[in-house]
């Protein structure tokens, strides 16, 4: 007898909503990443000026990304509940991915709100004060670059754990599982080994890889609801 893939239940409406969040959310994340602002100067005055001019866009993009990450995490919670929280791999996936979202949210808060706020503290600074402001902004971005890879690695580990569990299901789920194992391990190892850096382009690549798996998870979840009788 084959092992059950998703726990039967009556909450099919919530599962369908979660499935569509998993399908649409990553596409919106990629779209938001294409608007991600970046600074293209190394001179202190120009760096501060660019960060100020981009502050509204930075807040909007990072705010949208934070909201999307939270929505996708909530949808993956539904995915995990229906998959079965009694399974160790499912619990591990949810824990690792959730911790990754927390770290990535911290990175987004620093990059989208803290660094721009520092640039606006005193618009008229020059000389030594300007250098001090740039030093604070540099520290903020270093913090961002510490949190973001940590978050991306944890989210990739979560995908690997879920994928290992999916590898015990029917063929479509196994294919998604194999894809998640390869891309999740690849991304995690590349980030941990310093082969991949989370510049805007690097972050977009990671978002695409993780998003492709998430879309697949949404399709799998949606298919599972069609095999479940609707609630009365």
C-alpha positions in Angstrom: 0.0 0.0 0.0 1.4 3.4 -1.0 2.1 5.9 1.7 -0.5 8.8 2.0 0.7 12.0 0.4 -1.6 14.6 2.0 -3.8 14.3 5.0 -7.5 14.3 4.1 -9.5 17.1 5.7 -12.4 19.5 5.3 -10.4 22.7 5.1 -10.1 22.6 1.3 -11.0 26.3 0.8 -8.1 27.4 3.0 -5.8 24.9 1.2 -6.8 26.3 -2.2 -6.1 29.8 -1.1 -2.7 28.7 0.2 -2.0 26.9 -3.0 -2.7 30.1 -5.1 -0.5 32.1 -2.7 2.3 29.7 -3.4 1.8 29.9 -7.1 1.3 33.7 -7.4 3.5 34.9 -4.5 6.9 33.9 -6.0 6.0 35.6 -9.3 5.3 38.8 -7.5 8.6 38.4 -5.5 10.6 38.2 -8.8 8.7 41.2 -10.2 9.6 43.2 -7.0 13.2 42.1 -7.3 13.4 43.7 -10.8 12.6 47.0 -9.1 15.2 46.6 -6.3 17.3 49.8 -6.1 21.0 49.8 -5.9 23.8 52.3 -5.4 26.4 52.8 -8.1 29.0 55.1 -6.5 31.9 54.8 -4.1 32.2 58.5 -3.2 30.7 59.3 0.2 28.6 62.3 -0.8 27.2 60.5 -3.9 26.4 57.3 -1.9 24.4 59.3 0.7 22.6 61.3 -2.1 21.7 58.1 -4.0 20.5 56.4 -0.9 18.3 59.4 0.0 16.9 59.6 -3.6 16.1 55.9 -3.6 14.7 55.7 -0.1 11.0 55.7 -1.0 11.5 53.0 -3.7 13.6 51.0 -1.3 10.9 51.1 1.4 8.2 50.1 -1.1 10.2 47.2 -2.6 11.4 45.8 0.7 7.9 46.3 2.3 6.3 44.3 -0.5 8.9 41.6 -0.2 8.4 41.3 3.5 4.6 41.0 3.0 5.1 38.4 0.3 7.5 36.3 2.4 5.1 36.3 5.3 2.2 35.3 3.0 4.2 32.5 1.5 5.3 31.2 4.9 1.7 31.1 6.0 0.8 29.2 2.9 3.6 26.8 3.4 2.3 26.2 7.0 -0.9 25.1 5.4 1.1 22.9 3.0 2.9 21.4 6.0 -0.2 20.8 8.0 -1.8 18.9 5.1 1.4 17.1 4.4 1.5 16.0 8.0 3.3 17.7 10.9 3.9 14.3 12.4 6.6 13.7 9.7 10.0 14.8 11.0 11.1 16.1 7.5 8.0 18.3 7.3 8.5 19.8 10.7 12.2 20.4 9.9 11.4 22.0 6.6 8.9 24.4 8.3 11.3 25.3 11.1 14.2 26.0 8.8 12.2 27.9 6.3 10.5 29.9 9.0 13.8 30.9 10.6 15.1 31.8 7.1 12.1 34.2 6.6 12.9 35.8 10.0 16.5 36.4 9.0 15.5 37.6 5.5 13.0 40.0 7.0 15.7 41.4 9.2 17.8 41.9 6.1 15.0 43.6 4.3 14.3 45.9 7.2 17.9 47.0 7.3 18.3 47.5 3.6 14.9 49.1 3.0 14.4 51.2 6.1 17.4 51.4 8.4 20.1 52.4 5.8 17.9 55.0 4.1 16.9 56.4 7.5 20.6 56.9 8.4 21.0 58.9 5.1 18.2 61.2 6.2 19.4 61.9 9.7 21.2 65.1 8.8 20.8 66.2 5.2 23.5 68.9 5.4 26.4 67.0 6.8 29.9 67.4 5.3 33.4 66.4 6.0 33.9 64.2 9.1 30.2 64.0 9.8 29.6 62.7 6.3 32.3 60.0 6.7 30.6 59.0 10.0 27.2 58.7 8.3 28.8 56.6 5.5 30.3 54.4 8.2 26.9 53.8 9.8 25.4 53.0 6.4 28.3 50.6 5.7 27.6 48.9 9.0 23.9 48.6 8.1 24.7 47.1 4.8 27.2 44.6 6.3 24.4 43.6 8.7 22.1 43.2 5.7 24.8 41.0 3.9 25.1 38.8 7.0 21.3 38.3 7.5 20.4 37.8 3.8 22.7 34.8 3.1 21.8 33.3 6.4 18.1 33.6 5.6 18.6 32.3 2.0 20.5 29.2 3.3 17.9 28.4 5.9 15.1 28.7 3.4 17.0 26.5 1.0 17.5 23.9 3.8 13.8 24.0 4.5 13.0 23.3 0.8 15.5 20.4 0.8 13.7 18.9 3.9 10.3 19.2 2.3 11.7 17.8 -0.9 13.1 14.8 0.8 9.6 14.1 2.2 8.0 14.7 -1.3 10.4 12.1 -2.7 8.3 9.4 -1.1 5.1 10.4 -2.9 3.7 9.9 -6.4 5.7 10.7 -9.5 4.8 14.4 -9.8 5.7 15.0 -6.2 8.9 13.0 -6.5 10.0 15.2 -9.5 9.3 18.3 -7.4 11.3 16.7 -4.6 14.3 16.0 -6.8 14.2 19.5 -8.2 14.1 20.9 -4.6 16.9 18.7 -3.4 19.2 19.7 -6.3 18.5 23.4 -6.3 18.2 23.8 -2.5 21.4 22.0 -1.8 23.1 23.8 -4.7 22.0 27.3 -3.5 22.9 26.6 0.1 26.3 25.2 -0.7 27.1 28.0 -3.2 26.1 30.7 -0.6 27.9 29.0 2.3 31.0 28.5 0.2 31.0 32.1 -1.1 30.5 31.1 -4.7 27.2 33.0 -4.9 26.9 36.5 -3.4 23.6 38.1 -2.7 23.9 41.2 -4.9 20.7 42.2 -6.6 21.4 39.7 -9.4 22.4 37.0 -7.0 19.3 37.5 -4.9 17.1 37.5 -8.0 18.6 34.1 -9.0 18.0 32.6 -5.5 14.4 34.0 -5.6 13.9 32.4 -9.0 15.1 29.0 -7.9 13.2 29.0 -4.6 10.2 30.5 -6.3 10.1 27.7 -8.9 9.9 25.1 -6.2 7.3 27.1 -4.3 5.1 27.3 -7.4 5.5 23.6 -7.8 4.4 23.1 -4.1 1.4 25.2 -4.8 0.4 23.1 -7.8 0.9 19.9 -5.7 -1.3 21.4 -2.9 -3.9 22.5 -5.4 -4.1 19.0 -6.9 -4.5 17.5 -3.5 -7.5 19.6 -2.7 -9.3 18.3 -5.9 -9.1 14.8 -4.5 -10.7 15.9 -1.2 -14.4 16.3 -0.8 -15.5 19.9 -0.2 -16.6 20.8 3.3 -20.3 20.9 3.9 
